[in-house]
Amino acid sequence: MRVFVSSVRRGLEEERDALPGLITAIGHTPIRFEDFGATDLPSREACLTGVGNAELYLLILGPSCMRNGRW
């Protein structure tokens, strides 16, 4: 299964960097925007294409995603 990993980068670096190894270890393929490499597509379009090519979308939320203590 192809798993697209999404989150804010700031504040979740460790979690985000640990996921590809974990996803691979359980037999799946991680997809992250930072792994796309150079492309002629605008960033948003490249990201949406990556999401469209995935079978699972994993969104990581953390404290920086909250406003006034609420999601």
C-alpha positions as CSV (number, residue, x, y, z in Angstrom):
1,M,0.0,0.0,0.0
2,R,1.3,3.5,-0.8
3,V,0.9,5.8,2.2
4,F,1.1,9.6,1.7
5,V,2.4,11.3,4.9
6,S,1.3,14.8,5.5
7,S,2.0,17.3,8.3
8,V,3.5,20.7,9.0
9,R,7.2,20.3,9.0
10,R,8.1,22.6,11.9
11,G,7.7,20.9,15.3
12,L,7.1,17.5,13.9
13,E,10.5,16.8,12.3
14,E,11.3,13.7,14.4
15,E,7.9,12.1,13.9
16,R,7.8,12.8,10.2
17,D,11.4,11.5,9.7
18,A,10.6,8.3,11.7
19,L,7.5,7.3,9.6
20,P,9.1,6.2,6.3
21,G,11.2,3.6,8.1
22,L,8.2,2.4,10.1
23,I,5.9,2.3,7.0
24,T,8.5,0.4,5.0
25,A,9.1,-2.0,7.9
26,I,5.4,-3.1,7.9
27,G,5.6,-3.7,4.1
28,H,4.2,-0.5,2.7
29,T,5.6,2.4,0.6
30,P,5.9,5.9,2.1
31,I,5.2,8.9,0.0
32,R,6.3,12.4,1.2
33,F,6.4,15.7,-0.6
34,E,10.1,16.2,0.2
35,D,10.9,12.9,-1.7
36,F,9.4,14.1,-5.0
37,G,12.6,15.8,-6.3
38,A,12.6,18.4,-9.0
39,T,9.5,18.7,-11.1
40,D,8.0,21.2,-13.6
41,L,4.7,21.0,-11.7
42,P,3.7,23.7,-9.2
43,S,4.2,22.5,-5.6
44,R,0.4,22.3,-4.9
45,E,-0.2,20.3,-8.0
46,A,2.7,17.9,-7.3
47,C,1.4,17.3,-3.8
48,L,-2.1,16.6,-5.0
49,T,-0.8,14.2,-7.6
50,G,1.1,12.4,-4.8
51,V,-2.0,12.2,-2.7
52,G,-4.0,10.9,-5.7
53,N,-1.4,8.1,-6.3
54,A,-1.6,7.0,-2.6
55,E,-4.0,4.4,-1.2
56,L,-3.8,5.9,2.3
57,Y,-3.5,9.5,3.5
58,L,-1.8,9.9,6.9
59,L,-2.1,13.3,8.5
60,I,0.0,14.1,11.5
61,L,-1.4,16.8,13.8
62,G,0.5,18.4,16.6
63,P,0.4,21.5,18.9
64,S,1.3,23.9,16.1
65,C,-1.9,22.9,14.3
66,M,-4.0,24.1,17.2
67,R,-5.4,27.6,17.7
68,N,-6.5,28.7,21.2
69,G,-6.4,25.1,22.4
70,R,-8.7,23.8,19.6
71,W,-8.1,22.0,16.3
